[in-house]
Every structure is written in structure tokens, then in C-alpha cells.
Amino acid sequence: MAVPTALITLLVGVVLTLSGLWVGHNVKLLPIDASSNAPVYDALFEVLFSIGTILFLGIVGLLVYSLVRFRRRPGETGDGQAIEGNLPLEIVWTAIPAVVVLFVGLYSYDIYEQMGGMASFHDHSAMTAMAEQVAYLPDSEPSDAGDQPRIWGGIGQSGADNPVLPVDVTAMQFAFIFHYPGVDITSGELHIPLGQSVQLRMEAKDVIHAFWVPQFRLKQDVIPGQPTLLTFTPTRAGTYPVVCAELCGPYHGGMRTNVVVHEPEAYEAWLKANQPATVAAAAGLPTG
């Protein structure tokens, strides 16, 4: 007794789905997660990886099956059977991608909103607060609504009841410069304490750059004349690469530095060692 085609199709679909879910959950392609935003992004990546695996196995499996099942047999010299039109099949292979694309779009939007990316668009008070925080930038352009500078981005969220450490970031060909306004420290590396929310207030001096830390799962464009905000909370101590992810010139590939996440005590020690008075005293210069 022949097995119904519908049952075979159902079983194949179940196997593909379970295989895709297993691969998406167990095969890790991303670097370690080191910020509070990372798990949210990783959940989206796992879903996309599962969907991609299901589609890959299904399409490749169908191609291999077709190559074997419908290959030209010895002695066959004519053309294959002409088949025209199959409305149910066309509906299925149109509806499934449409549902997948719609789901991915809605889910991606939800993840982006959870990461704080949409806060500046539908929260006027948050937008005003961000504008006040970057109003010091000399190149800020006034918006149509008043004399506040325009804000780009603002992705990322600080932890609840967690004080935010502001850091001014200047991007230029071909380096990132970090300035800590509260203690008047300027550094070529970003040093931050573990567990404390950090807000990068960024500006570009020449062309568009992009601040990207793969372990934080965050990337934000830095645009000339337009302030950019990026907020995150580090969750794992260590040293992680900062990469410019926007083609910014002939030495773009060398525009790299590090973000160093310290334990709180080590961060305080770094602050004390790099305060201007401390550095001047170590060099034998007058501090008064």
C-alpha cells in the first residue's frame, strides 16, 4: 500500500522544522555576549538562523531529490513530460514566503524597539532629554521644531535605576577619541566599568563612520554635523574590539581600537591613574 503524498510531505516538513530549530539553538556562530542588549539580539539571530536552515535544507533536499528522481534514464531520447500550471502549488510557494517575511519584519521591529531604537521616534520627552545631553556639540544643527540639535539613532537602553556614564566620542579619519567630561580624561581606548550603563555621545569630524562592537551586538553610524547616541550596559569584563563598520577612506580597515570593561575597583584605579593631575605629577610637571 502506497504512502499518501500528503503524509510524506507532512513528515518531511516536521523533520525540516525540527532540524532547523535544533541547528538554530545549538550551533553558535556569534561571539560571546558582553552587553545587556546581546541576549535580545541573539534571540532574533536564533530565529533567523533556524528559518534559514529550514529553507536551505528544504531547497537543497528538493533539488537533490529532483536530480535523482527525474534524471534521464538510459535509452531515453525524448523531452520530459510537459506540465503547465498548478494553482495550489503556486499559492503555497507564494503564501509561505509572504508569511515568513511578514513574521521576520514584525519580530525584527519588536526586537529593535526592545533595544531602544524606536524610543526617540515616539517618545518626545526622551528625544528632548537626548537633545539636551548633546547640545554642547559645536557642529549640532538646529531642528525644525526649535533650537535643539537633531538626534540620530539613540539605540540601546540603560539598566533600571542605573546611573549613566557619559562619554564623548569623536570619530575621524582614522581613529576614535574618547573623552570623559566629568574627570577631563581623553583616551584612545574606551574604558568602562562592568555593570554600569554607558552613553556614548558621538560626532564625526569628516565623513560617516560607524561604531561597532560585535560582542555588544550594537552598531551605530556616526554622522558629521549630526549628534549620535549609543547606550549600553556591559555585562562581561574583558577587552573587545571597536571596529569602524562604514567605509570611510583608504585606511578604513585600520580604524580600530578597544573597549576595556573593568571590574568597578579596576575602573576606579584607571580613573585615578589617568586624571590630568596624576599624569602631570608622574611626568614631573607642575599641577597647579
KABEL-V180994 format. One record per residue. PSI is psi in radians with two decimals (* if undefined). Layout:
psi: {PSI;PSI}
//
This chain:
psi: {2.20;2.48;2.28;2.46;-0.66;-0.67;-0.71;-0.77;-0.72;-0.78;-0.74;-0.73;-0.72;-0.76;-0.76;-0.76;-0.82;-0.67;-0.76;-0.74;-0.69;-0.79;-0.80;-0.57;-0.51;-0.42;1.99;2.02;-0.30;2.68;3.07;2.66;2.30;0.29;2.86;-0.33;-0.39;-0.82;-0.60;-0.79;-0.71;-0.59;-0.72;-0.77;-0.70;-0.71;-0.81;-0.68;-0.68;-0.80;-0.76;-0.66;-0.75;-0.80;-0.73;-0.88;-0.68;-0.80;-0.81;-0.71;-0.73;-0.70;-0.80;-0.75;-0.76;-0.68;-0.65;-0.84;-0.65;0.45;2.78;2.17;2.74;2.30;-0.22;2.23;-0.21;3.12;2.79;2.98;2.31;2.08;2.19;2.19;2.27;1.56;-0.82;-0.71;-0.73;-0.66;-0.75;-0.86;-0.10;-0.70;-0.74;-0.88;-0.62;-0.74;-0.72;-0.80;-0.73;-0.77;-0.81;-0.70;-0.82;-0.73;-0.68;-0.71;-0.74;-0.74;-0.77;-0.67;-0.68;-0.57;-0.01;0.10;-0.42;-0.01;-0.72;-0.25;-0.56;0.32;1.67;-0.65;-0.71;-0.68;-0.74;-0.73;-0.74;-0.68;-0.70;-0.60;-0.48;0.22;-0.30;-0.30;2.21;-0.46;0.12;2.39;2.38;2.57;2.99;-0.46;-0.18;-2.71;0.21;2.54;2.66;2.50;2.36;2.33;-2.06;0.30;2.65;2.68;2.55;2.78;2.75;2.35;0.58;2.05;2.50;2.28;1.97;2.40;2.23;2.25;2.21;2.14;2.31;2.85;1.93;1.26;2.75;2.33;2.29;2.24;2.32;1.76;-0.53;-0.52;0.05;0.85;2.35;2.33;2.69;-0.14;2.67;2.04;2.18;2.71;2.55;2.32;-0.07;2.40;2.43;2.35;2.01;2.16;1.79;2.58;2.66;2.47;-0.30;-1.25;3.13;2.27;3.07;2.23;2.04;2.19;1.82;-0.67;-0.36;-0.19;0.62;2.40;2.32;2.27;2.56;2.02;2.32;2.33;0.17;1.87;2.54;2.38;2.52;2.10;2.38;2.88;2.00;2.46;0.02;2.14;2.57;-3.10;2.20;2.55;2.46;2.16;2.38;2.06;0.35;2.18;1.97;0.13;-3.07;-0.44;0.45;-0.71;-0.37;0.06;1.42;2.66;-2.81;2.66;2.17;2.03;1.97;2.68;2.64;-0.74;-0.72;-0.59;-0.75;-0.68;-0.69;-0.73;-0.83;-0.66;-0.36;0.06;2.52;-0.73;-0.70;-0.74;-0.73;-0.72;-0.69;-0.50;0.00;0.38;2.71;2.48;-0.07;*}
//
